[in-house]
């Protein structure tokens, strides 16, 4: 016998829950109502409530505040959150609280009673004495979703012990011989972009949004349970459960429903997802193999042809071994030489060579791109450490640490992947250059020497301020103090001195001299020369020849 409290300021919703709930079948003897969070707290204090259904948008005390108070004052109380698709900002606390389930508006009979059944199952489990392990976890206030997630992960990781954990199997429907299980892996291709633009940099909130859409849409044909991968931030895992049916039918419906999921995610939030679907099996322990197939299906997606959200079936993918020509290892010494010598453009050209090779290949899969990216970061980390960069300035924990240095690892096509590799190379190039300058004293004469040898190139002060990590103003002041000219003035002086020297050779045309000095326009050179010497190049040549 259980008592339920509905806390919601909308009378139609409270009435719908009262009418649609299978209270008798769920062994619920009393359903109470509270019109807002404040009244709800008063009723919790006055009555022994087993389950509270909490709306997130309420006046006086909203759902976020109410969940925090419940977690503090009523740690054994089970809660079901009621929210809408666009209420994710209000459900941050729900993600962190130990809620039993999330019920989306508008409420329908099937979803309501599924959520209630989950809660009643937990309440029933509390009262059972035949499983010390379940009771111990319930005592620690582990909610049903956390328990189910733990069970699924232990199966996926092949650490589930059937004999000792058999009491958990009914929680995931494994006690029904008619159920078939399918693993789906969803990879968010634009996680960084959407996390910042739509979810206030809260990854948990983004995961919650994806899981809600997944569970809502897939639930048309399957029981669906989704959760974030503990190992891959941009990956979510979903387990689809279907009662009866042929494997071919399940594969068809899985593909159809996942296409609806990725379309809805794009439409609602701009989230771009690649989904991989594993095989279905009546054996719950085969979820591990299904998950590996789903991961392999995503890894096998051809990045060269990927144009956005996509769904792929494990049966359609044969994941190939990495090809030798996709490893940057053979070029890392050349890249090191270029970066150590202060020539990042040459290093970039070496990476570009590989990108062109990948683009020209028959296939370059997401899995191969992941491996190449991971390897690239490791090699650059090792190189940077050897060249004196401090460990705390590097993403030593791998490519997932790139966000900490301001690099987004999103890529949904080969062009985005190319820009990601260049951004990584630029970062390491800057760290190596900074380390070299820290260990070498700065000489302002180096700028003068560079101008003396490269006067015919376009010379900007930013070239030197970036290289030596000194301000523009400081460099200009230092240069003028030592040489009596500003940097731009000195460039002009060197060019004009050289111009006089070249004009003394009658075999050289003024157009040729202009180009040799770095002026692309003959008229611009003539004007600059006249402003500097008060005569045109032709007049100077004539007077020089006459003398």
One Martini backbone bead per residue (centre of mass of N, CA, C, O) as a GRO file, in nm:
protein
  547
    1UNK     BB    1   0.092   0.039   0.026
    2UNK     BB    2   0.055   0.364  -0.127
    3UNK     BB    3   0.168   0.715  -0.137
    4UNK     BB    4   0.077   0.998  -0.345
    5UNK     BB    5   0.230   1.313  -0.465
    6UNK     BB    6   0.106   1.596  -0.638
    7UNK     BB    7   0.321   1.863  -0.772
    8UNK     BB    8   0.105   2.113  -0.916
    9UNK     BB    9  -0.032   2.413  -1.066
   10UNK     BB   10  -0.191   2.228  -1.273
   11UNK     BB   11  -0.498   2.097  -1.278
   12UNK     BB   12  -0.511   1.928  -1.546
   13UNK     BB   13  -0.262   1.755  -1.476
   14UNK     BB   14  -0.359   1.634  -1.213
   15UNK     BB   15  -0.611   1.506  -1.336
   16UNK     BB   16  -0.472   1.326  -1.545
   17UNK     BB   17  -0.314   1.156  -1.340
   18UNK     BB   18  -0.558   1.049  -1.187
   19UNK     BB   19  -0.699   0.909  -1.436
   20UNK     BB   20  -0.444   0.743  -1.572
   21UNK     BB   21  -0.378   0.596  -1.325
   22UNK     BB   22  -0.293   0.263  -1.198
   23UNK     BB   23  -0.348   0.241  -0.880
   24UNK     BB   24  -0.445  -0.043  -0.818
   25UNK     BB   25  -0.220  -0.201  -0.976
   26UNK     BB   26   0.006  -0.032  -0.788
   27UNK     BB   27  -0.086  -0.010  -0.485
   28UNK     BB   28  -0.251   0.265  -0.457
   29UNK     BB   29  -0.447   0.432  -0.201
   30UNK     BB   30  -0.323   0.740  -0.230
   31UNK     BB   31  -0.396   1.070  -0.379
   32UNK     BB   32  -0.226   1.365  -0.365
   33UNK     BB   33  -0.240   1.736  -0.358
   34UNK     BB   34  -0.037   2.016  -0.486
   35UNK     BB   35  -0.018   2.360  -0.602
   36UNK     BB   36   0.277   2.377  -0.476
   37UNK     BB   37   0.580   2.370  -0.319
   38UNK     BB   38   0.489   2.469  -0.041
   39UNK     BB   39   0.252   2.274  -0.004
   40UNK     BB   40   0.418   2.020  -0.046
   41UNK     BB   41   0.592   2.048   0.213
   42UNK     BB   42   0.355   2.039   0.410
   43UNK     BB   43   0.258   1.748   0.324
   44UNK     BB   44   0.521   1.600   0.386
   45UNK     BB   45   0.502   1.667   0.697
   46UNK     BB   46   0.196   1.537   0.737
   47UNK     BB   47   0.282   1.290   0.552
   48UNK     BB   48   0.329   0.960   0.430
   49UNK     BB   49   0.539   0.959   0.161
   50UNK     BB   50   0.654   0.764  -0.122
   51UNK     BB   51   0.563   0.960  -0.376
   52UNK     BB   52   0.684   1.229  -0.584
   53UNK     BB   53   0.536   1.461  -0.816
   54UNK     BB   54   0.741   1.699  -1.002
   55UNK     BB   55   0.724   2.013  -1.106
   56UNK     BB   56   0.946   2.254  -1.245
   57UNK     BB   57   0.704   2.468  -1.298
   58UNK     BB   58   0.670   2.697  -1.025
   59UNK     BB   59   0.554   2.874  -0.788
   60UNK     BB   60   0.744   3.001  -0.517
   61UNK     BB   61   0.834   2.677  -0.546
   62UNK     BB   62   1.034   2.518  -0.736
   63UNK     BB   63   1.165   2.227  -0.849
   64UNK     BB   64   1.459   2.278  -0.776
   65UNK     BB   65   1.415   2.359  -0.479
   66UNK     BB   66   1.252   2.109  -0.396
   67UNK     BB   67   1.467   1.891  -0.451
   68UNK     BB   68   1.673   2.000  -0.251
   69UNK     BB   69   1.489   1.964   0.001
   70UNK     BB   70   1.433   1.664  -0.030
   71UNK     BB   71   1.730   1.569  -0.022
   72UNK     BB   72   1.770   1.682   0.271
   73UNK     BB   73   1.482   1.592   0.433
   74UNK     BB   74   1.401   1.330   0.212
   75UNK     BB   75   1.609   1.083   0.120
   76UNK     BB   76   1.376   0.839   0.080
   77UNK     BB   77   1.231   0.988  -0.135
   78UNK     BB   78   1.054   0.949  -0.416
   79UNK     BB   79   1.097   1.079  -0.761
   80UNK     BB   80   0.909   1.253  -1.022
   81UNK     BB   81   0.961   1.424  -1.312
   82UNK     BB   82   0.810   1.716  -1.465
   83UNK     BB   83   0.847   1.796  -1.819
   84UNK     BB   84   0.970   1.965  -2.094
   85UNK     BB   85   1.157   1.997  -2.372
   86UNK     BB   86   1.221   2.323  -2.282
   87UNK     BB   87   1.309   2.256  -1.950
   88UNK     BB   88   1.623   2.208  -1.895
   89UNK     BB   89   1.701   2.446  -1.710
   90UNK     BB   90   1.502   2.324  -1.472
   91UNK     BB   91   1.669   2.017  -1.465
   92UNK     BB   92   1.946   2.004  -1.324
   93UNK     BB   93   1.866   1.885  -1.048
   94UNK     BB   94   1.747   1.621  -1.160
   95UNK     BB   95   2.017   1.506  -1.257
   96UNK     BB   96   2.148   1.512  -0.958
   97UNK     BB   97   1.923   1.376  -0.860
   98UNK     BB   98   1.737   1.084  -0.732
   99UNK     BB   99   1.551   1.012  -0.964
  100UNK     BB  100   1.343   0.779  -1.115
  101UNK     BB  101   1.203   0.985  -1.330
  102UNK     BB  102   1.102   1.123  -1.657
  103UNK     BB  103   0.820   1.328  -1.734
  104UNK     BB  104   0.661   1.417  -2.024
  105UNK     BB  105   0.515   1.661  -2.191
  106UNK     BB  106   0.246   1.529  -2.247
  107UNK     BB  107   0.055   1.319  -2.069
  108UNK     BB  108   0.042   0.966  -2.084
  109UNK     BB  109  -0.056   0.662  -1.990
  110UNK     BB  110   0.196   0.491  -2.053
  111UNK     BB  111   0.418   0.673  -1.929
  112UNK     BB  112   0.302   0.702  -1.648
  113UNK     BB  113   0.293   0.392  -1.573
  114UNK     BB  114   0.592   0.342  -1.615
  115UNK     BB  115   0.694   0.537  -1.399
  116UNK     BB  116   0.535   0.418  -1.165
  117UNK     BB  117   0.649   0.131  -1.184
  118UNK     BB  118   0.938   0.203  -1.118
  119UNK     BB  119   0.878   0.310  -0.832
  120UNK     BB  120   0.738   0.054  -0.721
  121UNK     BB  121   0.976  -0.134  -0.757
  122UNK     BB  122   1.151   0.009  -0.550
  123UNK     BB  123   0.957  -0.018  -0.310
  124UNK     BB  124   0.947  -0.323  -0.318
  125UNK     BB  125   1.255  -0.371  -0.285
  126UNK     BB  126   1.273  -0.251   0.000
  127UNK     BB  127   1.082  -0.492   0.124
  128UNK     BB  128   1.282  -0.688   0.053
  129UNK     BB  129   1.497  -0.979   0.175
  130UNK     BB  130   1.647  -1.143  -0.083
  131UNK     BB  131   1.843  -0.867  -0.131
  132UNK     BB  132   2.111  -0.713  -0.001
  133UNK     BB  133   2.217  -0.546  -0.240
  134UNK     BB  134   1.967  -0.382  -0.299
  135UNK     BB  135   1.920  -0.269  -0.015
  136UNK     BB  136   2.190  -0.123   0.004
  137UNK     BB  137   2.143   0.070  -0.241
  138UNK     BB  138   1.876   0.190  -0.146
  139UNK     BB  139   1.988   0.304   0.118
  140UNK     BB  140   2.184   0.490  -0.063
  141UNK     BB  141   1.984   0.620  -0.275
  142UNK     BB  142   1.950   0.453  -0.535
  143UNK     BB  143   1.814   0.483  -0.822
  144UNK     BB  144   1.680   0.323  -1.082
  145UNK     BB  145   1.854   0.441  -1.314
  146UNK     BB  146   2.125   0.376  -1.174
  147UNK     BB  147   2.083   0.074  -1.156
  148UNK     BB  148   2.042   0.018  -1.458
  149UNK     BB  149   2.308   0.137  -1.553
  150UNK     BB  150   2.488  -0.055  -1.392
  151UNK     BB  151   2.393  -0.314  -1.524
  152UNK     BB  152   2.455  -0.248  -1.820
  153UNK     BB  153   2.759  -0.186  -1.782
  154UNK     BB  154   2.839  -0.466  -1.672
  155UNK     BB  155   2.763  -0.608  -1.936
  156UNK     BB  156   2.938  -0.446  -2.135
  157UNK     BB  157   3.205  -0.511  -1.948
  158UNK     BB  158   3.183  -0.816  -1.848
  159UNK     BB  159   3.107  -0.807  -1.502
  160UNK     BB  160   2.862  -0.977  -1.478
  161UNK     BB  161   2.706  -1.170  -1.212
  162UNK     BB  162   2.456  -1.382  -1.228
  163UNK     BB  163   2.437  -1.515  -0.947
  164UNK     BB  164   2.466  -1.249  -0.756
  165UNK     BB  165   2.271  -1.053  -0.974
  166UNK     BB  166   1.985  -1.171  -1.043
  167UNK     BB  167   1.788  -0.958  -0.900
  168UNK     BB  168   1.827  -0.737  -1.136
  169UNK     BB  169   1.692  -0.838  -1.406
  170UNK     BB  170   1.395  -0.726  -1.377
  171UNK     BB  171   1.475  -0.419  -1.414
  172UNK     BB  172   1.543  -0.499  -1.748
  173UNK     BB  173   1.357  -0.752  -1.850
  174UNK     BB  174   1.515  -1.046  -1.823
  175UNK     BB  175   1.258  -1.227  -1.716
  176UNK     BB  176   1.158  -1.206  -2.015
  177UNK     BB  177   1.162  -1.431  -2.282
  178UNK     BB  178   1.041  -1.216  -2.509
  179UNK     BB  179   1.284  -1.043  -2.496
  180UNK     BB  180   1.470  -0.800  -2.684
  181UNK     BB  181   1.811  -0.677  -2.740
  182UNK     BB  182   1.941  -0.339  -2.817
  183UNK     BB  183   2.220  -0.157  -2.917
  184UNK     BB  184   2.292   0.200  -2.892
  185UNK     BB  185   2.497   0.452  -3.050
  186UNK     BB  186   2.562   0.800  -2.969
  187UNK     BB  187   2.718   1.060  -3.160
  188UNK     BB  188   2.822   1.382  -3.098
  189UNK     BB  189   2.943   1.604  -3.343
  190UNK     BB  190   2.850   1.904  -3.186
  191UNK     BB  191   2.900   1.941  -2.876
  192UNK     BB  192   3.052   2.209  -2.826
  193UNK     BB  193   2.862   2.402  -2.971
  194UNK     BB  194   2.593   2.323  -2.819
  195UNK     BB  195   2.685   2.348  -2.526
  196UNK     BB  196   2.722   2.661  -2.555
  197UNK     BB  197   2.455   2.765  -2.716
  198UNK     BB  198   2.218   2.573  -2.545
  199UNK     BB  199   2.369   2.457  -2.242
  200UNK     BB  200   2.570   2.630  -2.072
  201UNK     BB  201   2.811   2.410  -2.063
  202UNK     BB  202   2.617   2.152  -2.005
  203UNK     BB  203   2.652   1.820  -2.051
  204UNK     BB  204   2.428   1.689  -1.882
  205UNK     BB  205   2.198   1.842  -2.022
  206UNK     BB  206   2.245   1.730  -2.302
  207UNK     BB  207   2.212   1.433  -2.233
  208UNK     BB  208   1.922   1.461  -2.129
  209UNK     BB  209   1.797   1.553  -2.394
  210UNK     BB  210   1.869   1.304  -2.562
  211UNK     BB  211   1.736   1.091  -2.379
  212UNK     BB  212   1.449   1.199  -2.393
  213UNK     BB  213   1.408   1.172  -2.697
  214UNK     BB  214   1.479   0.878  -2.720
  215UNK     BB  215   1.262   0.762  -2.522
  216UNK     BB  216   1.013   0.884  -2.660
  217UNK     BB  217   1.043   0.770  -2.955
  218UNK     BB  218   1.127   0.471  -2.912
  219UNK     BB  219   0.863   0.407  -2.733
  220UNK     BB  220   0.670   0.327  -2.973
  221UNK     BB  221   0.834   0.020  -2.993
  222UNK     BB  222   1.010   0.056  -2.728
  223UNK     BB  223   1.210   0.001  -2.482
  224UNK     BB  224   1.392   0.281  -2.335
  225UNK     BB  225   1.747   0.326  -2.237
  226UNK     BB  226   1.945   0.608  -2.136
  227UNK     BB  227   2.308   0.693  -2.134
  228UNK     BB  228   2.604   0.797  -2.044
  229UNK     BB  229   2.919   0.761  -2.115
  230UNK     BB  230   3.197   0.714  -1.900
  231UNK     BB  231   3.432   0.743  -2.147
  232UNK     BB  232   3.247   0.919  -2.359
  233UNK     BB  233   3.124   1.232  -2.388
  234UNK     BB  234   2.991   1.199  -2.698
  235UNK     BB  235   2.845   0.942  -2.566
  236UNK     BB  236   2.558   0.732  -2.606
  237UNK     BB  237   2.346   0.486  -2.449
  238UNK     BB  238   2.114   0.240  -2.581
  239UNK     BB  239   1.836   0.033  -2.475
  240UNK     BB  240   1.645  -0.193  -2.652
  241UNK     BB  241   1.306  -0.320  -2.587
  242UNK     BB  242   1.146  -0.614  -2.728
  243UNK     BB  243   0.845  -0.791  -2.770
  244UNK     BB  244   0.914  -0.979  -2.986
  245UNK     BB  245   0.987  -1.075  -3.293
  246UNK     BB  246   1.187  -1.027  -3.554
  247UNK     BB  247   1.498  -0.934  -3.636
  248UNK     BB  248   1.417  -0.776  -3.896
  249UNK     BB  249   1.201  -0.598  -3.761
  250UNK     BB  250   1.382  -0.468  -3.550
  251UNK     BB  251   1.582  -0.340  -3.747
  252UNK     BB  252   1.376  -0.162  -3.891
  253UNK     BB  253   1.264  -0.007  -3.641
  254UNK     BB  254   1.532   0.102  -3.541
  255UNK     BB  255   1.600   0.272  -3.788
  256UNK     BB  256   1.343   0.444  -3.792
  257UNK     BB  257   1.362   0.563  -3.500
  258UNK     BB  258   1.650   0.688  -3.526
  259UNK     BB  259   1.575   0.888  -3.748
  260UNK     BB  260   1.377   1.043  -3.567
  261UNK     BB  261   1.575   1.125  -3.350
  262UNK     BB  262   1.784   1.291  -3.522
  263UNK     BB  263   1.573   1.487  -3.634
  264UNK     BB  264   1.473   1.603  -3.360
  265UNK     BB  265   1.745   1.704  -3.251
  266UNK     BB  266   1.791   1.906  -3.482
  267UNK     BB  267   1.525   2.069  -3.453
  268UNK     BB  268   1.537   2.146  -3.140
  269UNK     BB  269   1.888   2.182  -3.095
  270UNK     BB  270   2.113   2.112  -3.327
  271UNK     BB  271   2.178   1.813  -3.302
  272UNK     BB  272   2.443   1.603  -3.417
  273UNK     BB  273   2.401   1.255  -3.512
  274UNK     BB  274   2.555   0.937  -3.471
  275UNK     BB  275   2.417   0.611  -3.535
  276UNK     BB  276   2.448   0.287  -3.383
  277UNK     BB  277   2.343  -0.054  -3.459
  278UNK     BB  278   2.285  -0.343  -3.319
  279UNK     BB  279   2.212  -0.644  -3.237
  280UNK     BB  280   1.968  -0.873  -3.161
  281UNK     BB  281   1.865  -1.037  -2.838
  282UNK     BB  282   1.744  -1.258  -2.586
  283UNK     BB  283   2.027  -1.220  -2.464
  284UNK     BB  284   2.141  -1.001  -2.232
  285UNK     BB  285   2.455  -1.065  -2.266
  286UNK     BB  286   2.455  -0.954  -2.577
  287UNK     BB  287   2.488  -0.648  -2.533
  288UNK     BB  288   2.792  -0.633  -2.562
  289UNK     BB  289   2.804  -0.710  -2.864
  290UNK     BB  290   2.606  -0.492  -2.963
  291UNK     BB  291   2.776  -0.251  -2.874
  292UNK     BB  292   3.029  -0.316  -3.045
  293UNK     BB  293   2.876  -0.297  -3.313
  294UNK     BB  294   2.781  -0.004  -3.283
  295UNK     BB  295   3.063   0.117  -3.263
  296UNK     BB  296   3.161   0.001  -3.535
  297UNK     BB  297   2.955   0.149  -3.712
  298UNK     BB  298   3.065   0.433  -3.652
  299UNK     BB  299   3.365   0.385  -3.723
  300UNK     BB  300   3.279   0.309  -4.037
  301UNK     BB  301   3.224   0.584  -4.111
  302UNK     BB  302   3.255   0.798  -4.380
  303UNK     BB  303   3.402   1.107  -4.370
  304UNK     BB  304   3.400   1.184  -4.680
  305UNK     BB  305   3.056   1.139  -4.681
  306UNK     BB  306   2.983   1.313  -4.447
  307UNK     BB  307   2.674   1.543  -4.397
  308UNK     BB  308   2.571   1.443  -4.107
  309UNK     BB  309   2.326   1.293  -3.995
  310UNK     BB  310   2.326   0.936  -3.889
  311UNK     BB  311   2.239   0.589  -3.970
  312UNK     BB  312   2.373   0.267  -3.861
  313UNK     BB  313   2.437  -0.069  -3.927
  314UNK     BB  314   2.626  -0.336  -3.846
  315UNK     BB  315   2.567  -0.495  -4.118
  316UNK     BB  316   2.696  -0.242  -4.300
  317UNK     BB  317   2.975  -0.293  -4.139
  318UNK     BB  318   3.336  -0.303  -4.204
  319UNK     BB  319   3.594  -0.290  -3.995
  320UNK     BB  320   3.895  -0.171  -4.051
  321UNK     BB  321   4.210  -0.157  -4.050
  322UNK     BB  322   4.465   0.030  -4.019
  323UNK     BB  323   4.645   0.228  -4.225
  324UNK     BB  324   4.962   0.321  -4.293
  325UNK     BB  325   4.885   0.607  -4.442
  326UNK     BB  326   4.741   0.721  -4.151
  327UNK     BB  327   5.015   0.778  -4.027
  328UNK     BB  328   5.226   1.035  -3.866
  329UNK     BB  329   5.493   0.906  -3.765
  330UNK     BB  330   5.686   0.937  -4.023
  331UNK     BB  331   5.661   1.279  -3.983
  332UNK     BB  332   5.747   1.379  -3.694
  333UNK     BB  333   6.045   1.465  -3.741
  334UNK     BB  334   5.978   1.686  -3.949
  335UNK     BB  335   5.793   1.848  -3.768
  336UNK     BB  336   6.001   1.904  -3.552
  337UNK     BB  337   6.207   2.054  -3.725
  338UNK     BB  338   6.015   2.283  -3.803
  339UNK     BB  339   5.939   2.383  -3.513
  340UNK     BB  340   6.231   2.420  -3.406
  341UNK     BB  341   6.289   2.626  -3.664
  342UNK     BB  342   6.034   2.820  -3.697
  343UNK     BB  343   5.834   2.637  -3.923
  344UNK     BB  344   5.501   2.595  -3.934
  345UNK     BB  345   5.436   2.579  -4.241
  346UNK     BB  346   5.583   2.315  -4.294
  347UNK     BB  347   5.425   2.144  -4.093
  348UNK     BB  348   5.152   2.194  -4.230
  349UNK     BB  349   5.233   2.065  -4.502
  350UNK     BB  350   5.270   1.779  -4.388
  351UNK     BB  351   4.977   1.744  -4.297
  352UNK     BB  352   4.844   1.810  -4.569
  353UNK     BB  353   4.950   1.563  -4.716
  354UNK     BB  354   4.771   1.362  -4.555
  355UNK     BB  355   4.497   1.480  -4.614
  356UNK     BB  356   4.511   1.435  -4.920
  357UNK     BB  357   4.538   1.130  -4.896
  358UNK     BB  358   4.268   1.080  -4.758
  359UNK     BB  359   4.086   1.218  -4.975
  360UNK     BB  360   4.196   1.008  -5.206
  361UNK     BB  361   4.070   0.790  -5.077
  362UNK     BB  362   3.815   0.562  -5.050
  363UNK     BB  363   3.855   0.566  -4.721
  364UNK     BB  364   3.766   0.759  -4.408
  365UNK     BB  365   3.710   0.689  -4.101
  366UNK     BB  366   3.621   0.766  -3.786
  367UNK     BB  367   3.812   0.565  -3.651
  368UNK     BB  368   4.068   0.663  -3.800
  369UNK     BB  369   4.046   0.956  -3.704
  370UNK     BB  370   4.068   0.900  -3.402
  371UNK     BB  371   4.345   0.763  -3.408
  372UNK     BB  372   4.503   0.996  -3.541
  373UNK     BB  373   4.441   1.208  -3.326
  374UNK     BB  374   4.554   1.064  -3.079
  375UNK     BB  375   4.841   1.027  -3.192
  376UNK     BB  376   4.908   1.325  -3.248
  377UNK     BB  377   4.893   1.425  -2.954
  378UNK     BB  378   5.107   1.238  -2.835
  379UNK     BB  379   5.345   1.323  -3.017
  380UNK     BB  380   5.337   1.630  -2.944
  381UNK     BB  381   5.381   1.597  -2.646
  382UNK     BB  382   5.656   1.457  -2.655
  383UNK     BB  383   5.800   1.674  -2.816
  384UNK     BB  384   5.754   1.915  -2.623
  385UNK     BB  385   5.899   1.798  -2.379
  386UNK     BB  386   6.180   1.770  -2.524
  387UNK     BB  387   6.165   2.104  -2.586
  388UNK     BB  388   6.066   2.230  -2.283
  389UNK     BB  389   5.781   2.196  -2.217
  390UNK     BB  390   5.552   2.225  -1.986
  391UNK     BB  391   5.321   2.004  -1.868
  392UNK     BB  392   5.093   2.220  -1.778
  393UNK     BB  393   5.073   2.319  -2.102
  394UNK     BB  394   4.951   2.029  -2.161
  395UNK     BB  395   4.747   1.761  -2.310
  396UNK     BB  396   4.829   1.470  -2.154
  397UNK     BB  397   4.535   1.313  -2.145
  398UNK     BB  398   4.461   1.391  -2.435
  399UNK     BB  399   4.216   1.478  -2.666
  400UNK     BB  400   4.001   1.543  -2.430
  401UNK     BB  401   4.192   1.801  -2.326
  402UNK     BB  402   4.151   2.031  -2.544
  403UNK     BB  403   3.939   2.213  -2.412
  404UNK     BB  404   4.142   2.335  -2.195
  405UNK     BB  405   4.288   2.491  -2.465
  406UNK     BB  406   4.043   2.576  -2.675
  407UNK     BB  407   3.968   2.296  -2.829
  408UNK     BB  408   3.758   2.167  -3.056
  409UNK     BB  409   3.652   1.816  -3.136
  410UNK     BB  410   3.473   1.872  -3.357
  411UNK     BB  411   3.343   1.639  -3.620
  412UNK     BB  412   3.147   1.586  -3.950
  413UNK     BB  413   3.400   1.620  -4.142
  414UNK     BB  414   3.691   1.659  -4.320
  415UNK     BB  415   3.717   1.968  -4.288
  416UNK     BB  416   3.695   1.980  -3.977
  417UNK     BB  417   3.932   1.789  -3.926
  418UNK     BB  418   4.149   1.962  -4.057
  419UNK     BB  419   4.115   2.212  -3.866
  420UNK     BB  420   4.185   2.059  -3.609
  421UNK     BB  421   4.479   1.985  -3.676
  422UNK     BB  422   4.575   2.277  -3.712
  423UNK     BB  423   4.505   2.378  -3.426
  424UNK     BB  424   4.693   2.185  -3.281
  425UNK     BB  425   4.955   2.271  -3.420
  426UNK     BB  426   4.946   2.568  -3.333
  427UNK     BB  427   4.964   2.521  -3.033
  428UNK     BB  428   5.237   2.365  -3.023
  429UNK     BB  429   5.400   2.579  -3.168
  430UNK     BB  430   5.362   2.800  -2.952
  431UNK     BB  431   5.489   2.644  -2.713
  432UNK     BB  432   5.768   2.601  -2.838
  433UNK     BB  433   5.835   2.898  -2.893
  434UNK     BB  434   5.804   2.996  -2.601
  435UNK     BB  435   6.022   2.811  -2.481
  436UNK     BB  436   6.259   2.915  -2.651
  437UNK     BB  437   6.240   3.215  -2.554
  438UNK     BB  438   6.280   3.158  -2.251
  439UNK     BB  439   6.577   3.020  -2.309
  440UNK     BB  440   6.624   3.289  -2.480
  441UNK     BB  441   6.762   3.575  -2.544
  442UNK     BB  442   6.669   3.887  -2.637
  443UNK     BB  443   6.736   4.043  -2.963
  444UNK     BB  444   6.692   4.326  -3.147
  445UNK     BB  445   6.893   4.247  -3.381
  446UNK     BB  446   6.715   4.023  -3.505
  447UNK     BB  447   6.526   4.218  -3.654
  448UNK     BB  448   6.734   4.357  -3.830
  449UNK     BB  449   6.839   4.099  -3.968
  450UNK     BB  450   6.573   4.021  -4.098
  451UNK     BB  451   6.536   4.277  -4.270
  452UNK     BB  452   6.806   4.257  -4.429
  453UNK     BB  453   6.703   3.961  -4.557
  454UNK     BB  454   6.359   4.054  -4.590
  455UNK     BB  455   6.275   4.330  -4.742
  456UNK     BB  456   6.092   4.188  -4.987
  457UNK     BB  457   5.888   4.147  -4.773
  458UNK     BB  458   5.622   4.130  -4.572
  459UNK     BB  459   5.634   4.351  -4.288
  460UNK     BB  460   5.533   4.287  -3.952
  461UNK     BB  461   5.519   4.346  -3.618
  462UNK     BB  462   5.354   4.088  -3.540
  463UNK     BB  463   5.578   3.887  -3.603
  464UNK     BB  464   5.749   3.971  -3.344
  465UNK     BB  465   5.540   3.968  -3.115
  466UNK     BB  466   5.473   3.665  -3.151
  467UNK     BB  467   5.759   3.543  -3.131
  468UNK     BB  468   5.848   3.714  -2.844
  469UNK     BB  469   5.617   3.801  -2.651
  470UNK     BB  470   5.574   4.112  -2.728
  471UNK     BB  471   5.496   4.420  -2.750
  472UNK     BB  472   5.465   4.652  -2.990
  473UNK     BB  473   5.559   4.902  -2.830
  474UNK     BB  474   5.821   4.783  -2.713
  475UNK     BB  475   5.965   4.714  -2.979
  476UNK     BB  476   5.966   4.998  -3.104
  477UNK     BB  477   6.123   5.136  -2.877
  478UNK     BB  478   6.377   4.954  -2.875
  479UNK     BB  479   6.461   4.995  -3.172
  480UNK     BB  480   6.492   5.307  -3.166
  481UNK     BB  481   6.703   5.324  -2.941
  482UNK     BB  482   6.927   5.151  -3.102
  483UNK     BB  483   6.877   5.270  -3.431
  484UNK     BB  484   6.688   5.543  -3.483
  485UNK     BB  485   6.442   5.364  -3.578
  486UNK     BB  486   6.178   5.251  -3.695
  487UNK     BB  487   6.071   4.969  -3.831
  488UNK     BB  488   5.941   5.090  -4.086
  489UNK     BB  489   6.170   5.286  -4.147
  490UNK     BB  490   6.387   5.065  -4.189
  491UNK     BB  491   6.260   4.921  -4.424
  492UNK     BB  492   6.264   5.169  -4.608
  493UNK     BB  493   6.570   5.217  -4.603
  494UNK     BB  494   6.663   4.947  -4.719
  495UNK     BB  495   6.507   4.971  -4.986
  496UNK     BB  496   6.631   5.244  -5.083
  497UNK     BB  497   6.924   5.158  -5.081
  498UNK     BB  498   6.878   4.926  -5.282
  499UNK     BB  499   6.762   5.092  -5.510
  500UNK     BB  500   7.016   5.254  -5.577
  501UNK     BB  501   7.187   5.009  -5.646
  502UNK     BB  502   7.003   4.898  -5.881
  503UNK     BB  503   6.991   5.165  -6.060
  504UNK     BB  504   7.301   5.138  -6.146
  505UNK     BB  505   7.175   4.919  -6.332
  506UNK     BB  506   7.090   4.938  -6.671
  507UNK     BB  507   6.966   4.634  -6.707
  508UNK     BB  508   6.745   4.729  -6.514
  509UNK     BB  509   6.425   4.751  -6.463
  510UNK     BB  510   6.200   4.914  -6.278
  511UNK     BB  511   6.002   4.679  -6.252
  512UNK     BB  512   6.211   4.476  -6.142
  513UNK     BB  513   6.294   4.638  -5.894
  514UNK     BB  514   6.021   4.653  -5.763
  515UNK     BB  515   5.998   4.340  -5.720
  516UNK     BB  516   6.271   4.301  -5.562
  517UNK     BB  517   6.149   4.495  -5.318
  518UNK     BB  518   5.819   4.418  -5.296
  519UNK     BB  519   5.681   4.565  -5.534
  520UNK     BB  520   5.392   4.527  -5.737
  521UNK     BB  521   5.402   4.840  -5.797
  522UNK     BB  522   5.562   5.072  -5.982
  523UNK     BB  523   5.419   5.336  -5.889
  524UNK     BB  524   5.461   5.293  -5.585
  525UNK     BB  525   5.767   5.296  -5.594
  526UNK     BB  526   5.804   5.576  -5.720
  527UNK     BB  527   5.664   5.730  -5.493
  528UNK     BB  528   5.847   5.635  -5.260
  529UNK     BB  529   6.112   5.741  -5.381
  530UNK     BB  530   6.033   6.040  -5.404
  531UNK     BB  531   5.969   6.081  -5.100
  532UNK     BB  532   6.269   6.008  -5.013
  533UNK     BB  533   6.451   6.176  -5.264
  534UNK     BB  534   6.288   6.388  -5.461
  535UNK     BB  535   6.301   6.161  -5.686
  536UNK     BB  536   6.287   5.971  -5.941
  537UNK     BB  537   6.413   5.687  -6.068
  538UNK     BB  538   6.476   5.808  -6.348
  539UNK     BB  539   6.622   6.062  -6.248
  540UNK     BB  540   6.838   5.914  -6.088
  541UNK     BB  541   6.957   5.755  -6.324
  542UNK     BB  542   7.034   5.993  -6.501
  543UNK     BB  543   7.219   6.146  -6.299
  544UNK     BB  544   7.407   5.899  -6.252
  545UNK     BB  545   7.495   5.870  -6.551
  546UNK     BB  546   7.613   6.159  -6.593
  547UNK     BB  547   7.830   6.121  -6.358
   0.00000   0.00000   0.00000
